[in-house]
Amino acid sequence: MQSRLLFVAAAALLLASLGRGQGSPRVTGVEPSSGKVDSNLTVAGENLGKETVSDVYLSDDAADYKATVVEQTAGRIVMKVPQVKPGGYNVSIHVGNNIFIQPVRFTVEQ
């Protein structure tokens, strides 16, 4: 009985540590908030590493425009602003088979 209780406690501890280690990716902001095509944009957030986020986009109501990733860590992604027309865009991330539009905006300048 004691060994079974020890096993259950160890399993619960392992699951709790795994749950804290890997959460859903989330974008919390961009720096700068505006810029020109081909300039660098830093996307800040959580769980943004290559093992989770495969691509980054600027998205409008019509399409998702893939950006070139310059640098990527769990806490940030540095990307080049893709060839898009001036205006406001959401930052989107590609996770698994889905593209998630984040509530973070970037303005492409003329």
C-alpha positions as CSV (number, residue, x, y, z in Angstrom):
1,M,0.0,0.0,0.0
2,Q,2.8,2.4,0.9
3,S,4.6,1.8,-2.4
4,R,1.4,2.4,-4.4
5,L,0.8,5.7,-2.5
6,L,4.4,6.7,-3.2
7,F,4.0,5.9,-7.0
8,V,0.8,8.0,-7.1
9,A,2.5,11.0,-5.4
10,A,5.5,10.7,-7.7
11,A,3.2,10.6,-10.8
12,A,1.3,13.7,-9.6
13,L,4.5,15.6,-9.0
14,L,5.8,14.7,-12.5
15,L,2.5,15.8,-14.2
16,A,2.5,19.0,-12.2
17,S,6.0,19.9,-13.3
18,L,5.3,19.0,-17.0
19,G,2.2,21.2,-16.9
20,R,4.2,24.2,-15.7
21,G,7.0,23.7,-18.1
22,Q,5.1,24.0,-21.4
23,G,2.1,26.2,-21.9
24,S,0.4,27.5,-24.9
25,P,2.3,30.1,-26.9
26,R,1.2,33.6,-26.4
27,V,2.2,37.0,-27.9
28,T,2.2,39.9,-25.4
29,G,3.6,42.7,-27.5
30,V,5.7,44.0,-30.3
31,E,8.6,46.5,-30.5
32,P,8.4,48.8,-32.2
33,S,4.7,49.3,-32.7
34,S,5.2,50.5,-36.3
35,G,7.8,50.2,-39.0
36,K,8.6,49.8,-42.7
37,V,8.7,46.7,-44.9
38,D,12.0,44.8,-44.4
39,S,12.6,46.4,-41.0
40,N,13.0,44.1,-37.9
41,L,10.1,43.6,-35.6
42,T,10.5,41.9,-32.2
43,V,7.5,39.9,-31.0
44,A,7.5,39.3,-27.2
45,G,5.6,36.6,-25.4
46,E,5.7,33.1,-23.8
47,N,6.5,29.7,-25.3
48,L,7.5,31.1,-28.7
49,G,10.4,28.7,-29.3
50,K,11.0,26.8,-32.5
51,E,9.5,23.6,-31.0
52,T,6.2,25.4,-30.6
53,V,5.9,28.2,-33.1
54,S,6.9,27.2,-36.7
55,D,6.1,30.5,-38.5
56,V,5.0,34.1,-37.8
57,Y,2.7,36.3,-40.0
58,L,1.2,39.7,-40.2
59,S,-2.5,39.3,-40.8
60,D,-5.3,41.5,-42.1
61,D,-8.9,40.7,-42.8
62,A,-8.0,39.1,-46.2
63,A,-4.8,37.2,-45.7
64,D,-1.8,36.1,-43.6
65,Y,1.6,37.3,-44.8
66,K,4.5,35.1,-43.8
67,A,7.5,36.9,-42.2
68,T,11.2,35.8,-42.3
69,V,12.3,34.8,-38.8
70,V,15.7,36.3,-37.9
71,E,16.0,35.0,-34.3
72,Q,13.7,32.9,-32.1
73,T,13.7,32.0,-28.4
74,A,11.0,31.0,-25.9
75,G,10.5,34.7,-25.0
76,R,10.8,36.5,-28.3
77,I,10.8,36.2,-32.1
78,V,12.7,38.8,-34.2
79,M,11.2,38.9,-37.7
80,K,11.5,40.9,-40.9
81,V,8.3,42.9,-41.8
82,P,7.0,41.1,-45.0
83,Q,6.2,42.9,-48.3
84,V,2.7,44.2,-47.5
85,K,0.9,47.5,-48.1
86,P,0.9,50.2,-45.4
87,G,-1.8,49.7,-42.7
88,G,-2.6,47.9,-39.5
89,Y,-2.0,44.2,-39.1
90,N,-2.3,41.6,-36.3
91,V,0.6,39.4,-35.4
92,S,-0.2,35.7,-36.0
93,I,1.6,32.5,-35.1
94,H,1.6,29.1,-36.7
95,V,1.3,26.3,-34.1
96,G,0.8,22.8,-35.3
97,N,-1.7,22.9,-38.2
98,N,-3.3,26.2,-37.1
99,I,-2.6,29.9,-37.5
100,F,-3.6,31.9,-34.4
101,I,-4.3,35.6,-34.8
102,Q,-3.0,37.4,-31.7
103,P,-4.6,40.5,-30.2
104,V,-1.4,42.5,-30.9
105,R,-1.2,45.1,-33.7
106,F,1.6,46.4,-35.8
107,T,1.4,49.3,-38.3
108,V,3.3,49.1,-41.5
109,E,4.4,52.6,-42.5
110,Q,4.8,53.9,-46.1
